Amino acid sequence: MANAEVYLDHAASTSVAPEVRAALVGAIEQSWANPSSRHAPGVAASRALERAREAMRDAVGTRFRRVVFTSGATEANNLAVLGLGRGGRRRKLVSTAIDHPSILAALDHARRLGAQVERVPPGPTGEIDVERLAAAAAGAALVAVHVVHNELGTVVDIPALVEILARTTPETRLHLDAVQALGKLDLPLHLAGATSVAVTAHKVYGPKGIGALLLADEARPRPLLFGGEQQDGLRPGTENVPGAVALAAASRLVVAERPVVGERLRRLDERLRDGVAAFGDRLAPLVPAGRAVPGLVALALRGVPAEVFLHRLEQQHVYVSAGSACHARHARSAVLDALGVPPDVGLIRVSMGRGTTEDDIDAFLAAARAALPGAAG
Ligand SMILES: Cc1ncc(COP(=O)(O)O)c(C=O)c1O
C-alpha cells in the first residue's frame, strides 16, 4: 500500500506479514507433496502439518488436541454448529443475536433441519450477559458464541460462562469463535473449558482461505463434507499444507507480539477516543473504553449516512468500514438494530493493527473533520 494510505480495517482483513509470507513460500517449496503419501516427500509434508497443529495448540490451548484445518472460520464455525450441535430434531442450539453470520446462518440452517434455536439479545453496548446466555442454554446441545465481537470489540466473559455452564448444564458443548481474539487475548487462559474454537489466518497477518477448528477430547462432531479419510474423515480433502503452515506462523507471530502490540494499541485507542471526543455525538464511541479490546473502536455516526462518510474518507485515502465486511452490501450494520440503536445512526468501525501509527490515527481524525463539515474539533 502507498505510504499516503491509511488502513484502519484490520478486523476485516490484514496484509500478510513478511515472516508469514516466508513460512508460506517455504512450505510451498518444501512441503508440496500430498501429506497422505507414504514416501519421503509425503512424510515431510505430513510432518509440516503436524508441526502446524502443535503451533495452533500452543496459541489456542493444549487442551484442544485435535486441530482440523478448514478453509477459514466460516467453515470452522459451520462445522462446529452443524457437526457438534447435530442439528437434528428437538435439539436446542443457542447463540447471541450479534454473532457472526457464519454462526447465525448455520443456526438458521439447523433450525430448518428441525433444531430449536435461541439467540440471546445483547445489552445496549453489545455486552453479553453470560448468566442469561447460560440460562438459555439449559439442556441445549450447543452454545456458540464470539469471544471478541468483530464489529464492537466487546469481550465475552468466557471463564464465567464456562463456570456457569459446567454447574448448570454440564452436557452442553461450548463452541467459541475466537477469530477476533487471537493475538488480542491470552487464549489458553481465556478459553480453557470450551469444547471447540474457530480461528482464521487472514485476521492475523496470514493468507485468506485457511483456518482451523480446534477440538477438545470430548468433542465428537460429524463432518459436513464427505470424501477421503484426511483429518480423521472430519474434513476430507487433501490438506492445504502451506496454508496450515502459514496459519501457524501467523498465530505464533501475533501471540509473541501481543504484549508489545497490545500496549501500543492501548495508547492508539486512547488517542483515537480523545480525538473523537471533539466531535460530540456526531461521531462517538459506542462502547466505553475498557469494555472493548484496544484497537477496535466502534463509532456511532450521526448526521451523515455511513456510506457517504466512508466515501469521503476514502477520497482522502483513509480506509475504515461501516461494520463487518460480510454486510458490506447493506448500508447499515445489523448489529446496530440488535443493540436498539436508532435508524438514523450509522456504525463506523476503526480497527488498528500491528503497523498502525499515531500518524494514522491523526490522519483518520483529520479526514473525519473534513468529512463532517460543521462538526466541532
Ligand atoms: C468473528 C468472525 N467470525 C468468523 C469470520 C469468518 O472468517 P473467514 O473469513 O475465515 O471465513 C470472521 C471474518 O469475517 C469474523 O470476524
The ligand as a Gaussian input file, in Angstrom:
#p B3LYP/6-31G(d) Opt

LIG

0 1
 C      -15.881000     -13.067000      14.239000
 C      -15.688000     -13.681000      12.891000
 N      -16.046000     -14.955000      12.696000
 C      -15.885000     -15.557000      11.505000
 C      -15.354000     -14.877000      10.423000
 C      -15.241000     -15.589000       9.102000
 O      -13.908000     -15.925000       8.826000
 P      -13.451000     -16.349000       7.357000
 O      -13.358000     -15.084000       6.567000
 O      -12.117000     -17.004000       7.551000
 O      -14.442000     -17.300000       6.818000
 C      -14.981000     -13.530000      10.591000
 C      -14.425000     -12.735000       9.493000
 O      -15.002000     -12.420000       8.515000
 C      -15.155000     -12.920000      11.859000
 O      -14.828000     -11.645000      12.064000

